[in-house]
Amino acid sequence: MKFTTAAAALNRAALRTVQTLDRSSDSFSQILVEADNGRVSLSATNGRHHLVYDVEDAKVLKPGCCLIPGVRASALLAKLKGDLTVSLSRNRVAIDAGPAGKFSLTAGDPKLFPPSPATGDDSQPEMAIDGDELHRLLIEVRYAAMSKESGVGLYGVYLCAEDGVVEVCATDGVSFSKSTGQATGSLTGHTDPLHLDALQAVIPALRKEQVLLRSLSSYWYVSVGPMQLWMGRSSRRFPEYNKLLDSLTWGHEVSISQADLSAGLNRTLAMFDAQTPHKTIQLVAEEDSLRLKANSEFGASSVSMSGSLTGQATTVNLDASRLDKALHTLRKSDTITLSLGDKRTPVKLTAPAQSQHLALVALVVPGGA
Protein backbone atom coordinates (compact mmCIF):
# COMPACT_ATOMS: atom_id res chain seq x y z
CA MET A 1 0.00 0.00 0.00
CA LYS A 2 1.18 3.47 -0.86
CA PHE A 3 -0.60 6.77 -1.34
CA THR A 4 -0.09 10.52 -1.09
CA THR A 5 -2.44 13.07 0.41
CA ALA A 6 -2.56 16.33 2.29
CA ALA A 7 -2.02 16.03 6.04
CA ALA A 8 -5.14 18.13 6.67
CA ALA A 9 -7.33 15.75 4.64
CA LEU A 10 -6.00 12.63 6.34
CA ASN A 11 -6.28 14.27 9.76
CA ARG A 12 -9.88 15.26 9.05
CA ALA A 13 -10.76 11.66 8.19
CA ALA A 14 -8.96 10.36 11.28
CA LEU A 15 -10.73 12.81 13.57
CA ARG A 16 -14.13 11.62 12.32
CA THR A 17 -13.38 7.90 12.50
CA VAL A 18 -11.67 7.92 15.88
CA GLN A 19 -14.90 9.17 17.49
CA THR A 20 -16.55 5.86 16.61
CA LEU A 21 -13.88 3.68 18.23
CA ASP A 22 -14.28 1.83 21.50
CA ARG A 23 -10.98 2.84 23.08
CA SER A 24 -11.37 0.37 25.94
CA SER A 25 -11.33 -2.60 23.57
CA ASP A 26 -8.30 -3.82 21.62
CA SER A 27 -10.63 -5.26 18.98
CA PHE A 28 -12.36 -1.95 18.31
CA SER A 29 -9.57 0.59 18.93
CA GLN A 30 -7.96 0.36 15.48
CA ILE A 31 -8.69 2.14 12.21
CA LEU A 32 -8.78 0.29 8.91
CA VAL A 33 -6.88 2.09 6.14
CA GLU A 34 -7.82 1.03 2.58
CA ALA A 35 -6.28 2.26 -0.68
CA ASP A 36 -7.88 0.82 -3.81
CA ASN A 37 -9.52 1.87 -7.07
CA GLY A 38 -8.19 5.40 -6.73
CA ARG A 39 -9.83 5.80 -3.31
CA VAL A 40 -8.37 6.00 0.17
CA SER A 41 -10.72 5.51 3.11
CA LEU A 42 -10.53 5.13 6.88
CA SER A 43 -13.00 2.90 8.73
CA ALA A 44 -13.80 2.46 12.42
CA THR A 45 -16.28 0.45 14.45
CA ASN A 46 -17.19 -0.08 18.09
CA GLY A 47 -19.14 -3.25 17.41
CA ARG A 48 -22.47 -1.46 17.15
CA HIS A 49 -21.77 1.45 14.80
CA HIS A 50 -19.59 1.46 11.69
CA LEU A 51 -18.13 4.52 9.96
CA VAL A 52 -16.25 4.92 6.67
CA TYR A 53 -14.66 8.25 5.71
CA ASP A 54 -13.06 8.92 2.33
CA VAL A 55 -9.81 10.89 2.33
CA GLU A 56 -10.25 13.80 -0.06
CA ASP A 57 -7.86 14.22 -3.03
CA ALA A 58 -5.70 11.22 -2.13
CA LYS A 59 -3.63 9.60 -4.90
CA VAL A 60 -3.21 5.83 -4.75
CA LEU A 61 0.24 4.66 -5.88
CA LYS A 62 -0.13 1.05 -4.73
CA PRO A 63 -3.34 -0.65 -3.51
CA GLY A 64 -3.41 -2.23 -0.08
CA CYS A 65 -4.92 -2.12 3.39
CA CYS A 66 -3.96 -2.45 7.04
CA LEU A 67 -4.98 -1.60 10.59
CA ILE A 68 -3.40 1.23 12.56
CA PRO A 69 -3.85 2.29 16.22
CA GLY A 70 -6.66 4.86 15.98
CA VAL A 71 -5.96 7.24 18.86
CA ARG A 72 -2.18 7.36 18.25
CA ALA A 73 -2.66 7.90 14.51
CA SER A 74 -5.10 10.74 15.06
CA ALA A 75 -2.82 12.39 17.62
CA LEU A 76 0.15 12.18 15.22
CA LEU A 77 -1.71 13.44 12.16
CA ALA A 78 -2.97 16.46 14.11
CA LYS A 79 0.67 17.58 14.41
CA LEU A 80 1.54 17.31 10.71
CA LYS A 81 1.16 19.75 7.82
CA GLY A 82 1.77 19.80 4.09
CA ASP A 83 1.80 16.71 1.87
CA LEU A 84 2.27 13.18 3.18
CA THR A 85 3.38 9.90 1.63
CA VAL A 86 1.94 6.88 3.44
CA SER A 87 3.28 3.39 2.69
CA LEU A 88 2.99 -0.09 4.15
CA SER A 89 5.96 -2.42 4.58
CA ARG A 90 5.28 -5.70 6.36
CA ASN A 91 4.00 -4.73 9.83
CA ARG A 92 4.82 -1.01 9.65
CA VAL A 93 3.02 1.99 8.16
CA ALA A 94 5.53 4.68 7.27
CA ILE A 95 4.44 8.33 7.12
CA ASP A 96 6.84 10.65 5.30
CA ALA A 97 6.00 14.25 6.20
CA GLY A 98 8.97 15.82 4.41
CA PRO A 99 10.74 18.46 6.51
CA ALA A 100 8.46 17.67 9.47
CA GLY A 101 9.96 14.21 9.83
CA LYS A 102 9.34 10.54 9.21
CA PHE A 103 7.15 8.39 11.41
CA SER A 104 5.91 4.82 11.56
CA LEU A 105 3.00 3.04 13.20
CA THR A 106 2.54 -0.63 13.95
CA ALA A 107 0.27 -2.19 11.32
CA GLY A 108 -2.33 -4.84 12.15
CA ASP A 109 -3.97 -7.56 10.08
CA PRO A 110 -6.94 -6.08 8.15
CA LYS A 111 -8.64 -9.51 8.19
CA LEU A 112 -9.42 -8.87 11.86
CA PHE A 113 -11.60 -5.89 10.96
CA PRO A 114 -15.32 -6.62 10.32
CA PRO A 115 -16.60 -5.76 6.83
CA SER A 116 -18.84 -2.75 6.26
CA PRO A 117 -22.58 -3.54 6.34
CA ALA A 118 -24.62 -3.24 3.15
CA THR A 119 -25.85 0.22 2.13
CA GLY A 120 -29.26 -0.97 0.96
CA ASP A 121 -31.08 0.64 -1.96
CA ASP A 122 -34.02 2.93 -2.65
CA SER A 123 -36.47 0.11 -1.93
CA GLN A 124 -35.83 0.75 1.79
CA PRO A 125 -37.58 3.70 3.48
CA GLU A 126 -35.30 6.72 3.24
CA MET A 127 -35.21 10.44 3.83
CA ALA A 128 -33.21 13.17 2.10
CA ILE A 129 -32.57 16.39 3.98
CA ASP A 130 -30.28 19.39 3.60
CA GLY A 131 -27.25 19.04 5.85
CA ASP A 132 -27.55 22.53 7.31
CA GLU A 133 -31.18 21.79 8.18
CA LEU A 134 -30.36 18.48 9.90
CA HIS A 135 -27.40 20.07 11.66
CA ARG A 136 -29.72 22.75 13.08
CA LEU A 137 -32.29 20.20 14.21
CA LEU A 138 -29.75 18.01 16.00
CA ILE A 139 -28.01 20.95 17.68
CA GLU A 140 -31.32 22.33 18.92
CA VAL A 141 -32.57 19.14 20.55
CA ARG A 142 -29.54 17.15 21.68
CA TYR A 143 -29.19 19.00 25.02
CA ALA A 144 -32.43 17.33 26.17
CA ALA A 145 -31.39 13.80 25.20
CA MET A 146 -30.43 11.22 27.79
CA SER A 147 -26.64 11.08 27.72
CA LYS A 148 -26.35 7.41 28.69
CA GLU A 149 -28.29 4.35 27.66
CA SER A 150 -30.90 3.22 30.15
CA GLY A 151 -33.74 0.75 30.40
CA VAL A 152 -36.40 3.40 29.74
CA GLY A 153 -35.54 3.74 26.06
CA LEU A 154 -35.02 7.50 25.89
CA TYR A 155 -31.41 7.51 24.76
CA GLY A 156 -30.58 9.45 21.58
CA VAL A 157 -32.80 11.52 19.30
CA TYR A 158 -35.95 10.47 17.45
CA LEU A 159 -37.47 11.36 14.11
CA CYS A 160 -41.04 11.60 12.93
CA ALA A 161 -41.39 12.28 9.19
CA GLU A 162 -44.58 12.94 7.29
CA ASP A 163 -45.64 14.98 4.22
CA GLY A 164 -42.27 16.64 3.70
CA VAL A 165 -41.88 17.66 7.36
CA VAL A 166 -39.56 16.00 9.86
CA GLU A 167 -39.72 16.43 13.63
CA VAL A 168 -36.60 15.71 15.67
CA CYS A 169 -37.23 15.09 19.38
CA ALA A 170 -35.23 14.30 22.48
CA THR A 171 -35.98 13.87 26.16
CA ASP A 172 -34.28 12.58 29.28
CA GLY A 173 -37.55 12.40 31.17
CA VAL A 174 -37.06 15.87 32.68
CA SER A 175 -36.37 18.13 29.69
CA PHE A 176 -38.03 17.78 26.29
CA SER A 177 -37.04 19.42 23.03
CA LYS A 178 -38.62 19.32 19.57
CA SER A 179 -37.67 21.04 16.31
CA THR A 180 -39.17 20.73 12.83
CA GLY A 181 -37.67 21.02 9.36
CA GLN A 182 -38.18 20.13 5.71
CA ALA A 183 -37.31 16.73 4.23
CA THR A 184 -38.29 14.47 1.35
CA GLY A 185 -38.48 10.72 0.82
CA SER A 186 -40.41 7.58 1.73
CA LEU A 187 -39.45 7.41 5.42
CA THR A 188 -42.56 8.19 7.47
CA GLY A 189 -43.80 7.79 11.02
CA HIS A 190 -41.92 7.57 14.30
CA THR A 191 -38.48 5.97 14.40
CA ASP A 192 -36.45 4.17 16.99
CA PRO A 193 -33.60 6.24 18.46
CA LEU A 194 -30.60 7.53 16.53
CA HIS A 195 -27.76 7.19 18.99
CA LEU A 196 -25.93 10.29 20.16
CA ASP A 197 -22.54 8.62 20.42
CA ALA A 198 -22.64 7.85 16.69
CA LEU A 199 -24.22 11.18 15.74
CA GLN A 200 -21.34 13.09 17.33
CA ALA A 201 -19.19 11.96 14.41
CA VAL A 202 -21.83 13.03 11.89
CA ILE A 203 -22.94 16.44 13.13
CA PRO A 204 -19.78 18.42 12.21
CA ALA A 205 -19.78 16.94 8.69
CA LEU A 206 -23.36 17.87 7.84
CA ARG A 207 -22.92 21.45 6.78
CA LYS A 208 -23.52 22.31 3.11
CA GLU A 209 -24.10 18.66 2.16
CA GLN A 210 -27.14 16.62 1.19
CA VAL A 211 -27.85 13.90 3.75
CA LEU A 212 -29.41 10.52 2.97
CA LEU A 213 -30.89 8.60 5.90
CA ARG A 214 -31.98 5.05 5.09
CA SER A 215 -33.81 2.55 7.27
CA LEU A 216 -32.21 -0.92 7.08
CA SER A 217 -33.18 -3.97 9.12
CA SER A 218 -30.32 -3.71 11.64
CA TYR A 219 -28.91 -0.25 10.97
CA TRP A 220 -29.67 3.34 10.24
CA TYR A 221 -27.53 4.15 7.20
CA VAL A 222 -26.40 7.78 6.85
CA SER A 223 -24.55 9.06 3.80
CA VAL A 224 -23.22 12.62 3.84
CA GLY A 225 -20.38 13.95 1.68
CA PRO A 226 -17.28 11.76 2.13
CA MET A 227 -18.76 9.84 5.05
CA GLN A 228 -20.93 6.74 5.43
CA LEU A 229 -22.25 5.77 8.84
CA TRP A 230 -24.16 2.68 9.95
CA MET A 231 -25.83 3.12 13.36
CA GLY A 232 -27.07 0.05 15.17
CA ARG A 233 -30.86 0.10 15.56
CA SER A 234 -33.01 -0.42 18.63
CA SER A 235 -36.53 -1.83 18.81
CA ARG A 236 -37.63 0.94 21.15
CA ARG A 237 -40.05 3.66 20.17
CA PHE A 238 -40.37 7.18 21.45
CA PRO A 239 -43.31 7.99 23.76
CA GLU A 240 -46.42 9.45 22.09
CA TYR A 241 -45.33 12.99 22.84
CA ASN A 242 -48.04 14.68 20.75
CA LYS A 243 -50.74 13.17 22.98
CA LEU A 244 -48.85 14.47 26.01
CA LEU A 245 -48.46 17.94 24.52
CA ASP A 246 -52.16 18.07 23.65
CA SER A 247 -53.06 17.24 27.26
CA LEU A 248 -51.01 20.11 28.74
CA THR A 249 -52.43 23.56 29.40
CA TRP A 250 -50.67 26.76 30.34
CA GLY A 251 -52.61 29.62 31.93
CA HIS A 252 -49.76 32.11 32.30
CA GLU A 253 -47.41 33.55 29.67
CA VAL A 254 -44.41 35.79 30.23
CA SER A 255 -42.82 37.60 27.28
CA ILE A 256 -39.29 38.71 28.04
CA SER A 257 -36.06 39.73 26.35
CA GLN A 258 -33.93 36.68 25.65
CA ALA A 259 -30.76 38.65 26.45
CA ASP A 260 -32.16 39.89 29.78
CA LEU A 261 -33.28 36.43 30.87
CA SER A 262 -29.95 34.87 29.85
CA ALA A 263 -27.99 37.50 31.76
CA GLY A 264 -30.22 37.20 34.84
CA LEU A 265 -30.01 33.42 34.77
CA ASN A 266 -26.21 33.52 34.51
CA ARG A 267 -26.07 35.75 37.59
CA THR A 268 -28.39 33.39 39.43
CA LEU A 269 -26.31 30.35 38.51
CA ALA A 270 -23.29 32.03 40.14
CA MET A 271 -24.91 31.20 43.50
CA PHE A 272 -24.30 27.48 42.91
CA ASP A 273 -21.15 25.43 42.77
CA ALA A 274 -20.61 24.01 39.28
CA GLN A 275 -20.71 20.46 40.69
CA THR A 276 -24.08 20.93 42.40
CA PRO A 277 -26.32 18.35 40.67
CA HIS A 278 -29.64 20.19 41.13
CA LYS A 279 -29.68 23.98 41.01
CA THR A 280 -33.27 24.60 42.07
CA ILE A 281 -34.56 28.17 41.73
CA GLN A 282 -37.92 29.92 41.98
CA LEU A 283 -39.33 31.62 38.91
CA VAL A 284 -41.78 34.32 40.02
CA ALA A 285 -43.99 35.79 37.28
CA GLU A 286 -45.63 39.08 38.18
CA GLU A 287 -47.60 41.72 36.25
CA ASP A 288 -44.64 43.53 34.72
CA SER A 289 -41.61 41.56 35.86
CA LEU A 290 -39.99 38.16 36.18
CA ARG A 291 -37.89 37.34 39.23
CA LEU A 292 -35.40 34.53 39.68
CA LYS A 293 -34.82 33.59 43.32
CA ALA A 294 -32.17 31.19 44.55
CA ASN A 295 -31.01 29.81 47.89
CA SER A 296 -27.85 27.74 48.17
CA GLU A 297 -25.28 26.84 50.78
CA PHE A 298 -23.41 29.99 49.76
CA GLY A 299 -26.27 32.46 50.19
CA ALA A 300 -29.35 33.82 48.43
CA SER A 301 -30.17 35.94 45.40
CA SER A 302 -33.12 37.69 43.77
CA VAL A 303 -32.80 38.94 40.18
CA SER A 304 -35.63 40.97 38.59
CA MET A 305 -36.20 41.64 34.89
CA SER A 306 -38.89 43.48 32.99
CA GLY A 307 -41.49 41.24 31.41
CA SER A 308 -45.07 41.18 30.23
CA LEU A 309 -47.42 38.71 31.97
CA THR A 310 -50.66 37.34 30.55
CA GLY A 311 -52.70 35.68 33.28
CA GLN A 312 -52.38 35.73 37.06
CA ALA A 313 -49.11 36.01 38.96
CA THR A 314 -47.57 32.62 39.71
CA THR A 315 -44.45 30.93 41.08
CA VAL A 316 -42.79 27.69 39.99
CA ASN A 317 -39.60 25.82 40.94
CA LEU A 318 -37.23 24.42 38.36
CA ASP A 319 -33.61 23.50 37.71
CA ALA A 320 -31.67 26.59 36.59
CA SER A 321 -29.12 24.63 34.58
CA ARG A 322 -31.86 22.90 32.58
CA LEU A 323 -33.56 26.23 31.92
CA ASP A 324 -30.22 27.64 30.79
CA LYS A 325 -29.69 24.80 28.28
CA ALA A 326 -33.19 25.20 26.87
CA LEU A 327 -32.77 28.97 26.64
CA HIS A 328 -29.49 28.56 24.78
CA THR A 329 -31.27 26.97 21.81
CA LEU A 330 -33.37 30.15 21.48
CA ARG A 331 -30.41 32.53 21.54
CA LYS A 332 -31.15 33.74 17.99
CA SER A 333 -34.42 35.30 19.16
CA ASP A 334 -34.84 38.78 20.65
CA THR A 335 -37.94 37.83 22.63
CA ILE A 336 -39.03 34.54 24.11
CA THR A 337 -42.22 33.38 25.81
CA LEU A 338 -42.31 31.32 28.98
CA SER A 339 -45.62 29.47 29.38
CA LEU A 340 -46.46 28.40 32.92
CA GLY A 341 -49.17 26.04 34.14
CA ASP A 342 -49.97 24.35 37.43
CA LYS A 343 -47.51 22.94 39.93
CA ARG A 344 -46.79 19.88 37.78
CA THR A 345 -46.99 21.24 34.24
CA PRO A 346 -43.53 21.83 32.72
CA VAL A 347 -42.47 25.29 31.64
CA LYS A 348 -42.71 25.74 27.86
CA LEU A 349 -40.21 27.94 26.00
CA THR A 350 -41.02 29.29 22.54
CA ALA A 351 -39.90 32.22 20.38
CA PRO A 352 -41.55 33.92 17.38
CA ALA A 353 -38.23 34.03 15.52
CA GLN A 354 -37.74 30.27 15.98
CA SER A 355 -41.28 29.03 15.62
CA GLN A 356 -40.08 25.56 14.56
CA HIS A 357 -38.61 24.89 18.01
CA LEU A 358 -40.26 24.01 21.32
CA ALA A 359 -38.67 23.21 24.67
CA LEU A 360 -40.16 21.92 27.92
CA VAL A 361 -38.45 21.97 31.32
CA ALA A 362 -40.06 19.92 34.09
CA LEU A 363 -40.76 21.57 37.43
CA VAL A 364 -39.13 20.64 40.70
CA VAL A 365 -41.96 19.56 43.00
CA PRO A 366 -41.17 20.50 46.63
CA GLY A 367 -40.87 17.47 48.87
CA GLY A 368 -41.64 15.17 45.93
CA ALA A 369 -45.36 15.86 46.38
C-alpha positions in Angstrom: 0.0 0.0 0.0 1.2 3.5 -0.9 -0.6 6.8 -1.3 -0.1 10.5 -1.1 -2.4 13.1 0.4 -2.6 16.3 2.3 -2.0 16.0 6.0 -5.1 18.1 6.7 -7.3 15.7 4.6 -6.0 12.6 6.3 -6.3 14.3 9.8 -9.9 15.3 9.1 -10.8 11.7 8.2 -9.0 10.4 11.3 -10.7 12.8 13.6 -14.1 11.6 12.3 -13.4 7.9 12.5 -11.7 7.9 15.9 -14.9 9.2 17.5 -16.5 5.9 16.6 -13.9 3.7 18.2 -14.3 1.8 21.5 -11.0 2.8 23.1 -11.4 0.4 25.9 -11.3 -2.6 23.6 -8.3 -3.8 21.6 -10.6 -5.3 19.0 -12.4 -1.9 18.3 -9.6 0.6 18.9 -8.0 0.4 15.5 -8.7 2.1 12.2 -8.8 0.3 8.9 -6.9 2.1 6.1 -7.8 1.0 2.6 -6.3 2.3 -0.7 -7.9 0.8 -3.8 -9.5 1.9 -7.1 -8.2 5.4 -6.7 -9.8 5.8 -3.3 -8.4 6.0 0.2 -10.7 5.5 3.1 -10.5 5.1 6.9 -13.0 2.9 8.7 -13.8 2.5 12.4 -16.3 0.5 14.5 -17.2 -0.1 18.1 -19.1 -3.3 17.4 -22.5 -1.5 17.1 -21.8 1.4 14.8 -19.6 1.5 11.7 -18.1 4.5 10.0 -16.2 4.9 6.7 -14.7 8.2 5.7 -13.1 8.9 2.3 -9.8 10.9 2.3 -10.3 13.8 -0.1 -7.9 14.2 -3.0 -5.7 11.2 -2.1 -3.6 9.6 -4.9 -3.2 5.8 -4.7 0.2 4.7 -5.9 -0.1 1.1 -4.7 -3.3 -0.6 -3.5 -3.4 -2.2 -0.1 -4.9 -2.1 3.4 -4.0 -2.4 7.0 -5.0 -1.6 10.6 -3.4 1.2 12.6 -3.9 2.3 16.2 -6.7 4.9 16.0 -6.0 7.2 18.9 -2.2 7.4 18.2 -2.7 7.9 14.5 -5.1 10.7 15.1 -2.8 12.4 17.6 0.1 12.2 15.2 -1.7 13.4 12.2 -3.0 16.5 14.1 0.7 17.6 14.4 1.5 17.3 10.7 1.2 19.8 7.8 1.8 19.8 4.1 1.8 16.7 1.9 2.3 13.2 3.2 3.4 9.9 1.6 1.9 6.9 3.4 3.3 3.4 2.7 3.0 -0.1 4.1 6.0 -2.4 4.6 5.3 -5.7 6.4 4.0 -4.7 9.8 4.8 -1.0 9.7 3.0 2.0 8.2 5.5 4.7 7.3 4.4 8.3 7.1 6.8 10.6 5.3 6.0 14.2 6.2 9.0 15.8 4.4 10.7 18.5 6.5 8.5 17.7 9.5 10.0 14.2 9.8 9.3 10.5 9.2 7.1 8.4 11.4 5.9 4.8 11.6 3.0 3.0 13.2 2.5 -0.6 13.9 0.3 -2.2 11.3 -2.3 -4.8 12.2 -4.0 -7.6 10.1 -6.9 -6.1 8.1 -8.6 -9.5 8.2 -9.4 -8.9 11.9 -11.6 -5.9 11.0 -15.3 -6.6 10.3 -16.6 -5.8 6.8 -18.8 -2.7 6.3 -22.6 -3.5 6.3 -24.6 -3.2 3.2 -25.8 0.2 2.1 -29.3 -1.0 1.0 -31.1 0.6 -2.0 -34.0 2.9 -2.7 -36.5 0.1 -1.9 -35.8 0.8 1.8 -37.6 3.7 3.5 -35.3 6.7 3.2 -35.2 10.4 3.8 -33.2 13.2 2.1 -32.6 16.4 4.0 -30.3 19.4 3.6 -27.2 19.0 5.9 -27.6 22.5 7.3 -31.2 21.8 8.2 -30.4 18.5 9.9 -27.4 20.1 11.7 -29.7 22.7 13.1 -32.3 20.2 14.2 -29.7 18.0 16.0 -28.0 21.0 17.7 -31.3 22.3 18.9 -32.6 19.1 20.6 -29.5 17.1 21.7 -29.2 19.0 25.0 -32.4 17.3 26.2 -31.4 13.8 25.2 -30.4 11.2 27.8 -26.6 11.1 27.7 -26.3 7.4 28.7 -28.3 4.3 27.7 -30.9 3.2 30.2 -33.7 0.8 30.4 -36.4 3.4 29.7 -35.5 3.7 26.1 -35.0 7.5 25.9 -31.4 7.5 24.8 -30.6 9.4 21.6 -32.8 11.5 19.3 -35.9 10.5 17.5 -37.5 11.4 14.1 -41.0 11.6 12.9 -41.4 12.3 9.2 -44.6 12.9 7.3 -45.6 15.0 4.2 -42.3 16.6 3.7 -41.9 17.7 7.4 -39.6 16.0 9.9 -39.7 16.4 13.6 -36.6 15.7 15.7 -37.2 15.1 19.4 -35.2 14.3 22.5 -36.0 13.9 26.2 -34.3 12.6 29.3 -37.6 12.4 31.2 -37.1 15.9 32.7 -36.4 18.1 29.7 -38.0 17.8 26.3 -37.0 19.4 23.0 -38.6 19.3 19.6 -37.7 21.0 16.3 -39.2 20.7 12.8 -37.7 21.0 9.4 -38.2 20.1 5.7 -37.3 16.7 4.2 -38.3 14.5 1.4 -38.5 10.7 0.8 -40.4 7.6 1.7 -39.5 7.4 5.4 -42.6 8.2 7.5 -43.8 7.8 11.0 -41.9 7.6 14.3 -38.5 6.0 14.4 -36.4 4.2 17.0 -33.6 6.2 18.5 -30.6 7.5 16.5 -27.8 7.2 19.0 -25.9 10.3 20.2 -22.5 8.6 20.4 -22.6 7.8 16.7 -24.2 11.2 15.7 -21.3 13.1 17.3 -19.2 12.0 14.4 -21.8 13.0 11.9 -22.9 16.4 13.1 -19.8 18.4 12.2 -19.8 16.9 8.7 -23.4 17.9 7.8 -22.9 21.5 6.8 -23.5 22.3 3.1 -24.1 18.7 2.2 -27.1 16.6 1.2 -27.9 13.9 3.7 -29.4 10.5 3.0 -30.9 8.6 5.9 -32.0 5.0 5.1 -33.8 2.5 7.3 -32.2 -0.9 7.1 -33.2 -4.0 9.1 -30.3 -3.7 11.6 -28.9 -0.3 11.0 -29.7 3.3 10.2 -27.5 4.1 7.2 -26.4 7.8 6.8 -24.5 9.1 3.8 -23.2 12.6 3.8 -20.4 14.0 1.7 -17.3 11.8 2.1 -18.8 9.8 5.0 -20.9 6.7 5.4 -22.2 5.8 8.8 -24.2 2.7 10.0 -25.8 3.1 13.4 -27.1 0.1 15.2 -30.9 0.1 15.6 -33.0 -0.4 18.6 -36.5 -1.8 18.8 -37.6 0.9 21.2 -40.1 3.7 20.2 -40.4 7.2 21.4 -43.3 8.0 23.8 -46.4 9.4 22.1 -45.3 13.0 22.8 -48.0 14.7 20.8 -50.7 13.2 23.0 -48.9 14.5 26.0 -48.5 17.9 24.5 -52.2 18.1 23.6 -53.1 17.2 27.3 -51.0 20.1 28.7 -52.4 23.6 29.4 -50.7 26.8 30.3 -52.6 29.6 31.9 -49.8 32.1 32.3 -47.4 33.6 29.7 -44.4 35.8 30.2 -42.8 37.6 27.3 -39.3 38.7 28.0 -36.1 39.7 26.4 -33.9 36.7 25.7 -30.8 38.7 26.4 -32.2 39.9 29.8 -33.3 36.4 30.9 -30.0 34.9 29.9 -28.0 37.5 31.8 -30.2 37.2 34.8 -30.0 33.4 34.8 -26.2 33.5 34.5 -26.1 35.7 37.6 -28.4 33.4 39.4 -26.3 30.3 38.5 -23.3 32.0 40.1 -24.9 31.2 43.5 -24.3 27.5 42.9 -21.1 25.4 42.8 -20.6 24.0 39.3 -20.7 20.5 40.7 -24.1 20.9 42.4 -26.3 18.3 40.7 -29.6 20.2 41.1 -29.7 24.0 41.0 -33.3 24.6 42.1 -34.6 28.2 41.7 -37.9 29.9 42.0 -39.3 31.6 38.9 -41.8 34.3 40.0 -44.0 35.8 37.3 -45.6 39.1 38.2 -47.6 41.7 36.3 -44.6 43.5 34.7 -41.6 41.6 35.9 -40.0 38.2 36.2 -37.9 37.3 39.2 -35.4 34.5 39.7 -34.8 33.6 43.3 -32.2 31.2 44.6 -31.0 29.8 47.9 -27.9 27.7 48.2 -25.3 26.8 50.8 -23.4 30.0 49.8 -26.3 32.5 50.2 -29.3 33.8 48.4 -30.2 35.9 45.4 -33.1 37.7 43.8 -32.8 38.9 40.2 -35.6 41.0 38.6 -36.2 41.6 34.9 -38.9 43.5 33.0 -41.5 41.2 31.4 -45.1 41.2 30.2 -47.4 38.7 32.0 -50.7 37.3 30.5 -52.7 35.7 33.3 -52.4 35.7 37.1 -49.1 36.0 39.0 -47.6 32.6 39.7 -44.5 30.9 41.1 -42.8 27.7 40.0 -39.6 25.8 40.9 -37.2 24.4 38.4 -33.6 23.5 37.7 -31.7 26.6 36.6 -29.1 24.6 34.6 -31.9 22.9 32.6 -33.6 26.2 31.9 -30.2 27.6 30.8 -29.7 24.8 28.3 -33.2 25.2 26.9 -32.8 29.0 26.6 -29.5 28.6 24.8 -31.3 27.0 21.8 -33.4 30.2 21.5 -30.4 32.5 21.5 -31.1 33.7 18.0 -34.4 35.3 19.2 -34.8 38.8 20.6 -37.9 37.8 22.6 -39.0 34.5 24.1 -42.2 33.4 25.8 -42.3 31.3 29.0 -45.6 29.5 29.4 -46.5 28.4 32.9 -49.2 26.0 34.1 -50.0 24.3 37.4 -47.5 22.9 39.9 -46.8 19.9 37.8 -47.0 21.2 34.2 -43.5 21.8 32.7 -42.5 25.3 31.6 -42.7 25.7 27.9 -40.2 27.9 26.0 -41.0 29.3 22.5 -39.9 32.2 20.4 -41.6 33.9 17.4 -38.2 34.0 15.5 -37.7 30.3 16.0 -41.3 29.0 15.6 -40.1 25.6 14.6 -38.6 24.9 18.0 -40.3 24.0 21.3 -38.7 23.2 24.7 -40.2 21.9 27.9 -38.4 22.0 31.3 -40.1 19.9 34.1 -40.8 21.6 37.4 -39.1 20.6 40.7 -42.0 19.6 43.0 -41.2 20.5 46.6 -40.9 17.5 48.9 -41.6 15.2 45.9 -45.4 15.9 46.4 
